[in-house]
Amino acid sequence: MTIAEARTASDLPRTLSELLSGDKTDAIVIAVSKDPHAKVIVLLIPRGSQAPTLAVKVPTTADASAVVEAEGRVLEAVHTRAPASIREGIPSPIGFVVVDRFRALVTTALPGTLMARDYHRWRHITRARDVGADFNAASQWLEQLHVATAHTRASLDMDVGVVAGLRSRFGGEPDIASILATVSAIHAHLRSASTPWTVVHGDYWFGNLLVSGSSVVGVVDWENATISGQPMRDVVRFALAYALYLDRHTRPGHRVRGHEGLRAGHWGAGIVYAVDGRGWFPTIVRRFIEDHLERLGAPRGLWRAAALAGVAEIAATADDPEFALRHLQLLRELVGLGEPEDRG
């Protein structure tokens, strides 16, 4: 369903209860986020069909409600600017229905299966071929988005309020002044280069990518998106998130199968391994970031600075305070201001 078709549809009920009533539609709750301001995702499947046609994002708090409202607006803007080839892989906003005292966003549902399913499949992330295929699929979709939405060329600025956010969030940390100075220097180094600015998803990781075969066919969860931003933010977010969970299925203290230089038990060890380690996986990560820098017209040598800026952004913006703090501690280690044992 296109936006035009959705806008002319007159049968979108006022409430979610009305949308779910009757015997023509089945509903499946597929996700309940664990963030402090959680959202619930409900897929609506026409009776007799195996594929959902609508998705409903239901906020559970006032802050979550504001985020959901903003996502509806940004999806509308993205669909207005992006060509058809890109719109096919982005949910179309249809409208809002009332749930308790909040408004839930209704969008079209996209085909495909989450890349996360394969990521957590037995031994998938132990094989360079399979991991390389994931990075290649994510890369191709991002390149399409960048080419389709590129406009003004500007500095490679990955601050986007990160330094201010870190200062506000972690002002009580004893070494915050040193961390802020280091992050500011990283941002200044990156701003020596420039790239086109594009639509930015804002949370481009394998948990939000829908795949079919060897291709990404859809991207969901656009609540952190911006119409005009620095495209390298999505590049490094994918690489960092992919690295973070490499040791998820390995017992603490044991080597992670397929990754000779990685041992489980130290939070963020996968990211340290990706950024500073040696082996086929760090090579894939480095080349992934380098290739996008080069494609966008920036020096390949900025890859590590871009990765560190990505860690700082997560620390400054993550909804979960503990997740944010862990990234700050990880950043402290990566820039040489702390040791692994500091993080427990």
C-alpha positions as CSV (number, residue, x, y, z in Angstrom):
1,M,0.0,0.0,0.0
2,T,1.4,3.4,-1.0
3,I,1.0,6.5,1.2
4,A,-1.5,7.9,-1.2
5,E,-3.6,4.7,-1.0
6,A,-3.2,4.8,2.8
7,R,-4.3,8.4,3.0
8,T,-7.4,7.8,1.0
9,A,-8.4,4.7,3.0
10,S,-11.4,5.6,5.1
11,D,-11.6,2.4,7.2
12,L,-8.7,2.9,9.6
13,P,-10.4,2.7,13.0
14,R,-9.9,5.2,15.8
15,T,-8.6,2.7,18.4
16,L,-6.4,-0.4,18.3
17,S,-9.2,-2.5,19.8
18,E,-11.5,-1.6,16.9
19,L,-8.6,-2.4,14.5
20,L,-8.3,-5.9,16.1
21,S,-12.0,-6.6,16.4
22,G,-13.8,-8.9,14.1
23,D,-12.8,-12.2,12.6
24,K,-10.8,-11.0,9.5
25,T,-7.4,-10.3,11.2
26,D,-5.0,-12.1,13.5
27,A,-2.6,-10.2,15.6
28,I,0.9,-11.3,16.7
29,V,3.0,-9.4,19.3
30,I,6.6,-9.8,17.9
31,A,8.6,-7.5,20.1
32,V,8.5,-5.7,23.4
33,S,11.5,-3.5,23.8
34,K,13.4,-3.5,27.1
35,D,14.2,0.2,27.1
36,P,12.9,2.3,29.9
37,H,10.4,3.9,27.5
38,A,9.3,0.6,25.8
39,K,7.3,0.1,22.7
40,V,5.3,-3.0,21.7
41,I,5.2,-4.1,18.1
42,V,2.0,-5.8,16.8
43,L,1.8,-7.4,13.4
44,L,-1.7,-7.7,11.8
45,I,-2.2,-10.7,9.5
46,P,-5.3,-11.1,7.3
47,R,-7.1,-14.3,8.2
48,G,-6.0,-17.1,5.8
49,S,-2.8,-15.3,4.9
50,Q,0.7,-16.0,6.2
51,A,2.1,-12.6,5.6
52,P,1.3,-9.5,7.8
53,T,0.1,-6.4,6.0
54,L,0.2,-3.9,8.9
55,A,2.5,-3.2,11.8
56,V,1.5,-1.2,14.9
57,K,4.0,0.4,17.2
58,V,2.4,0.9,20.6
59,P,4.1,3.2,23.1
60,T,3.9,2.4,26.8
61,T,5.0,5.8,28.3
62,A,4.6,9.4,27.5
63,D,8.2,9.7,26.4
64,A,7.7,6.6,24.2
65,S,4.6,8.2,22.7
66,A,6.5,11.3,21.7
67,V,9.1,9.1,20.0
68,V,6.4,7.2,18.1
69,E,4.8,10.4,16.9
70,A,8.1,11.6,15.7
71,E,8.7,8.4,13.8
72,G,5.5,8.8,11.9
73,R,6.6,12.3,10.8
74,V,10.1,11.2,9.7
75,L,8.7,8.2,7.8
76,E,6.4,10.6,5.9
77,A,9.3,12.8,5.1
78,V,11.5,9.9,4.0
79,H,8.8,8.6,1.7
80,T,8.4,12.0,0.2
81,R,12.1,12.3,-0.7
82,A,13.2,8.8,-1.5
83,P,12.7,7.1,-4.9
84,A,10.5,4.1,-5.3
85,S,13.4,1.7,-5.2
86,I,14.2,2.8,-1.6
87,R,10.6,3.3,-0.4
88,E,9.8,-0.4,-1.0
89,G,12.1,-1.2,1.9
90,I,10.8,1.4,4.3
91,P,7.5,1.1,6.2
92,S,4.8,3.5,4.9
93,P,3.0,5.4,7.6
94,I,-0.7,5.0,7.5
95,G,-2.0,6.7,10.5
96,F,-2.5,6.4,14.3
97,V,-4.9,4.5,16.5
98,V,-5.6,5.1,20.2
99,V,-4.3,2.7,22.8
100,D,-5.2,3.8,26.4
101,R,-4.1,7.5,26.5
102,F,-1.5,7.2,23.7
103,R,-1.5,7.0,19.9
104,A,0.0,4.0,18.3
105,L,1.6,4.3,14.8
106,V,0.2,2.1,12.1
107,T,2.5,1.3,9.1
108,T,2.7,-1.2,6.3
109,A,4.5,-4.4,7.2
110,L,7.5,-5.3,5.2
111,P,8.5,-8.8,3.8
112,G,11.6,-10.6,4.8
113,T,13.1,-12.1,8.0
114,L,15.2,-10.3,10.5
115,M,19.0,-10.7,10.0
116,A,19.1,-11.3,13.8
117,R,17.6,-14.8,13.2
118,D,20.6,-15.9,11.2
119,Y,23.1,-14.0,13.4
120,H,22.1,-16.1,16.4
121,R,21.8,-19.3,14.4
122,W,24.3,-22.0,15.4
123,R,27.9,-21.1,14.3
124,H,26.7,-18.4,11.8
125,I,29.0,-15.7,13.2
126,T,31.9,-18.2,13.4
127,R,32.2,-18.3,9.6
128,A,33.8,-15.5,7.6
129,R,31.7,-16.4,4.5
130,D,28.4,-15.9,6.4
131,V,29.5,-12.8,8.3
132,G,30.9,-11.3,5.1
133,A,27.6,-11.9,3.4
134,D,25.8,-10.0,6.2
135,F,28.1,-7.0,5.9
136,N,27.8,-7.0,2.1
137,A,24.0,-7.0,2.3
138,A,23.9,-4.2,4.9
139,S,26.5,-2.3,2.8
140,Q,24.5,-2.5,-0.5
141,W,21.3,-1.3,1.1
142,L,23.1,1.7,2.7
143,E,24.8,2.6,-0.5
144,Q,21.4,2.7,-2.3
145,L,20.0,4.9,0.5
146,H,23.0,7.2,0.3
147,V,23.0,7.5,-3.5
148,A,19.2,8.1,-3.5
149,T,19.1,10.8,-0.8
150,A,22.5,12.5,-1.1
151,H,22.4,16.3,-1.2
152,T,24.7,19.0,0.1
153,R,28.3,18.0,0.8
154,A,29.4,19.0,4.3
155,S,32.0,18.1,6.9
156,L,32.2,14.5,8.3
157,D,30.6,15.7,11.5
158,M,29.6,12.9,13.9
159,D,29.1,15.0,17.0
160,V,25.3,15.6,16.6
161,G,25.2,16.7,20.2
162,V,27.3,13.9,21.5
163,V,29.8,15.9,23.5
164,A,26.9,17.9,25.1
165,G,25.1,14.7,25.8
166,L,28.1,13.0,27.4
167,R,28.7,16.1,29.6
168,S,25.0,16.2,30.7
169,R,24.7,12.4,31.3
170,F,28.1,11.7,32.9
171,G,29.1,14.9,34.4
172,G,29.9,13.1,37.7
173,E,32.5,10.7,36.2
174,P,35.9,11.6,37.6
175,D,37.6,11.6,34.2
176,I,34.8,13.1,32.2
177,A,36.9,16.2,31.2
178,S,39.5,14.0,29.6
179,I,36.9,11.9,27.9
180,L,35.2,15.0,26.5
181,A,38.5,16.4,25.3
182,T,39.3,13.2,23.5
183,V,35.9,12.9,21.9
184,S,36.1,16.5,20.8
185,A,39.5,15.8,19.2
186,I,38.1,12.8,17.4
187,H,35.2,14.8,16.0
188,A,37.6,17.6,14.9
189,H,39.8,15.0,13.1
190,L,36.7,13.6,11.3
191,R,35.6,17.1,10.3
192,S,38.8,17.5,8.3
193,A,37.0,15.4,5.7
194,S,33.6,15.8,4.0
195,T,30.9,13.6,2.6
196,P,27.5,14.1,1.1
197,W,24.7,14.3,3.7
198,T,21.9,11.9,3.4
199,V,18.9,10.3,5.1
200,V,20.2,8.6,8.3
201,H,18.3,5.7,9.9
202,G,20.0,6.3,13.3
203,D,19.8,2.7,14.6
204,Y,21.1,0.6,11.6
205,W,21.9,-2.8,13.2
206,F,21.1,-6.4,12.4
207,G,18.1,-6.3,14.7
208,N,16.4,-3.8,12.4
209,L,17.3,-5.3,9.0
210,L,15.0,-7.6,7.1
211,V,16.6,-10.0,4.6
212,S,15.6,-12.3,1.8
213,G,18.3,-14.5,0.4
214,S,21.5,-12.5,0.3
215,S,19.9,-9.0,0.3
216,V,18.5,-6.6,2.7
217,V,14.9,-6.0,1.6
218,G,13.6,-3.8,4.4
219,V,14.7,-1.7,7.3
220,V,12.4,-1.1,10.3
221,D,12.4,1.1,13.5
222,W,13.0,4.6,12.1
223,E,12.4,6.4,15.4
224,N,16.0,7.8,15.5
225,A,16.1,8.8,11.8
226,T,16.9,12.2,10.4
227,I,16.3,13.5,6.9
228,S,19.7,15.2,6.6
229,G,22.6,13.7,8.5
230,Q,26.1,12.2,8.4
231,P,25.8,8.8,6.6
232,M,28.8,7.3,8.4
233,R,26.8,7.1,11.6
234,D,24.8,4.2,10.1
235,V,27.9,2.5,8.8
236,V,29.7,2.4,12.1
237,R,26.5,1.6,14.1
238,F,26.0,-1.6,12.0
239,A,29.7,-2.7,12.5
240,L,29.7,-1.9,16.3
241,A,26.4,-3.7,17.0
242,Y,27.5,-6.7,15.0
243,A,30.7,-6.9,17.0
244,L,29.1,-6.4,20.3
245,Y,27.2,-9.7,20.5
246,L,29.9,-12.0,19.0
247,D,30.4,-13.6,22.4
248,R,26.8,-13.8,23.4
249,H,26.6,-17.6,23.2
250,T,30.0,-18.4,24.7
251,R,30.6,-19.1,28.4
252,P,32.6,-16.4,30.3
253,G,36.3,-17.1,30.1
254,H,36.1,-19.3,27.0
255,R,37.4,-18.4,23.6
256,V,34.7,-17.5,21.1
257,R,34.6,-20.2,18.4
258,G,35.9,-18.9,15.0
259,H,37.5,-15.8,16.6
260,E,41.0,-16.8,17.8
261,G,41.6,-13.4,19.4
262,L,38.3,-13.1,21.3
263,R,37.5,-14.4,24.7
264,A,34.0,-14.1,26.3
265,G,33.2,-12.5,29.6
266,H,34.5,-8.9,29.2
267,W,31.6,-6.7,28.3
268,G,32.3,-5.1,24.9
269,A,35.2,-7.4,24.1
270,G,33.8,-8.0,20.6
271,I,34.0,-4.3,19.9
272,V,37.6,-4.0,21.2
273,Y,38.4,-7.1,19.1
274,A,36.8,-5.5,16.0
275,V,38.5,-2.1,16.4
276,D,42.0,-3.2,17.7
277,G,42.2,-6.9,17.1
278,R,43.6,-9.1,14.4
279,G,41.8,-11.8,12.3
280,W,39.3,-12.1,9.6
281,F,36.5,-10.4,11.6
282,P,38.4,-7.2,12.4
283,T,39.5,-7.1,8.7
284,I,35.9,-7.3,7.6
285,V,34.9,-4.5,10.0
286,R,37.8,-2.3,9.0
287,R,37.2,-2.7,5.3
288,F,33.5,-2.2,5.7
289,I,34.1,1.2,7.3
290,E,37.0,2.1,5.0
291,D,35.0,1.3,1.8
292,H,32.1,3.5,2.8
293,L,34.5,6.3,3.7
294,E,36.1,6.1,0.3
295,R,32.8,5.8,-1.5
296,L,31.6,8.9,0.2
297,G,34.8,10.8,-0.7
298,A,36.6,10.7,2.7
299,P,40.0,9.2,3.5
300,R,40.0,5.5,4.4
301,G,42.4,6.2,7.3
302,L,39.6,7.8,9.3
303,W,38.0,4.4,9.9
304,R,39.1,4.0,13.5
305,A,38.1,7.6,14.5
306,A,34.7,7.0,12.9
307,A,34.3,3.8,15.0
308,L,35.2,5.6,18.2
309,A,32.8,8.4,17.4
310,G,30.1,5.7,17.0
311,V,30.8,4.3,20.5
312,A,30.6,7.9,21.9
313,E,27.3,8.5,20.2
314,I,25.8,5.3,21.8
315,A,27.1,6.4,25.2
316,A,25.5,9.8,24.8
317,T,22.1,8.7,23.3
318,A,21.2,5.2,24.3
319,D,17.8,5.0,26.0
320,D,19.0,2.5,28.6
321,P,21.3,4.2,31.2
322,E,23.3,1.0,31.9
323,F,23.8,0.3,28.2
324,A,25.0,3.9,27.8
325,L,27.4,3.7,30.8
326,R,28.9,0.5,29.5
327,H,29.7,2.2,26.2
328,L,31.3,5.1,28.0
329,Q,33.5,2.7,29.9
330,L,34.3,0.9,26.6
331,L,35.2,4.2,25.0
332,R,37.5,5.0,28.0
333,E,39.3,1.7,27.3
334,L,39.6,2.2,23.5
335,V,41.1,5.7,23.8
336,G,43.6,4.6,26.5
337,L,42.0,6.2,29.5
338,G,41.2,3.0,31.3
339,E,41.9,-0.8,31.5
340,P,39.5,-3.7,30.8
341,E,39.2,-4.6,34.5
342,D,37.7,-1.2,35.2
343,R,34.4,-2.4,33.8
344,G,33.8,-5.5,35.7
